[in-house]
Amino acid sequence: VFRQVVDREDLLALMTPVMEGTLDAHGQKDLASGMSARQAAERQYEEEFTGHRSPREWWRIAELPSGEPVGFVLPARNNYHPMIGYIGVLPAHRGHGYIDDILAEGTRVLAARDVERIRAATDLGNVPMARSFARLGYVNFERAIDMVWD
């Protein structure tokens, strides 16, 4: 079952535990720098998600029929493309295939806007996410390498 994100805290309450065991390189870097999971989630929310040019009504939380949250997806639009801005599965629910349902919902939200294409990206080390993109028909058409100064 999917519902809209209510507010900032509704999402941060899920983003924080998703940081546990994350395969996202940015999240891993933040945690390795000494940030708490909550601080890393807040940083990502403020520095990335608030910059999307899309309505927050697009954002979805996935729940079991009992109401227990499973994960979330942030369909978005940046300055260039409609995209899957972020997707996460809570640690207790990883490995059960929910990622495909959550990605499909994010894709559906964007496709309902009659967009020409939807972009998404993941880190090389996030093999489960890359496999989900492939299962749902996303085409790997380019690779990027981000380098930073130590």
N, C-alpha and C positions, 0 to 999 in steps of 0.2 A: 504494500500500500504506500502511496506517495502523498505527501502533503507539502505545502509551501513552508519555507522558513519563516518563522514568526518575526524574529529580530536578531540583532547581533549576538546576544547571549545564547539564543537558541542554537545558533550555528557553532559558536565557540565552545559550547558544552560538548559538542561532538568532535570538533576539530582537535581539541586537547587530547582525548584518548587515542585518536587516529595517529597522532605523532608517535605513539608507542610502537616501535618496530616499523616505522615508515620506511619505504623504499625510495621516497622522494629525496633527491640529493640536497635540495634547499633546506628541507626539514632536518635532514641528518646533520647538515652543516650547522644549523642553528643550535641543535641539541649538543653537538660536540663543542660548541663555543661556550657552553655553560648555561645557556638559556633553559628555563623549565619548559615543559611541554606547553603550558598555558602561555608563557611569554612568546614562544615560537608561533603558536596559533594566532595570537593577537598581532604579532608583527606581520604575518602573512595576510591576515584580514585587512589590516590598515594600509599596508604598502602595495598590496596587489588587488584584492577584491574590490575595494572602494573605488578603484580607478576604472572598473569596467563600465562601459556605456550602456548597459542593459538594465532592465528593471529587475529589482530583487524578487519580484513575483515569479520569475523564471526558476529560482533556486528551489530545489526539492530535497526533502528528507525522506529516506526509505525506512519504513517500519514494518514489522511483522503484524499480522492481523490483531495481535494482542496489544499493539501500541508500542512495543519495545523497538527502539531505534536500531537500525542495522548499518546505516551509512548515509551519505548525501552526495549530491551532484550539483555543481554550479554551472549550468548552461549560461553562456555570457556572450558579450560582443566587446571586442577591444576596438582599437582605432582602425583595424583592418578587416577582421573576419568574425563571423559567428564561430563560437568555439566551446569546447568543454573546458571551462576555466579551472575546475578542480573537481576531483572525485575522491571519496574516501570510504573505506569500510572499517567499522569498529573492530578492534582486535578479536573480540569474542566471536565474530561472525566471518572472519577471513577463512578462505578455503572451502566455502560452501556454495560458490557460484553466484553469489548475490551481485558481484561486480558487473556481470553481464546485464542483469535487470536494471541496475542503477544507471549504467551507461546508456542502455536503451531508452530509459526515461529522459535523460538529458538530451539525447539525440532527438527524441520525439518532440520535446518542448521546442527545440530549435527548428526542426523540420516543419512544425505547424506554422512557423513564420514565413514559409515559402522561400527559404534561403537556397542559394545556388549550391553551396558546399558548406561543410562544417569541418573546422580544423580541431585537432587535438594533439597533444604531445605528452611524452613521458620520457623519463630518464632511461638510459641504456640498462641500468641495473634493475629497473622495475619490470621484470619479465612478466609477472602476472597481468599488469596493466596492458602491456604491449600485446599479449595474447588475447585479452578481451577486445581490444581495438580490432585485431585481425578477425576474431570470431564474428564481430558485428559488422564487418565489411569495410572498415576504415582501411585506406590504402596508405602504405608507407611510401611517401614520395620524396622525402628529403631527410637529411640528418644535419644536426647542428652541434657544434662543440663550443661550449662556453668555458672560457678560461678566466681565472681571477688571479690577482696578485696575492701572495701569501702575506 
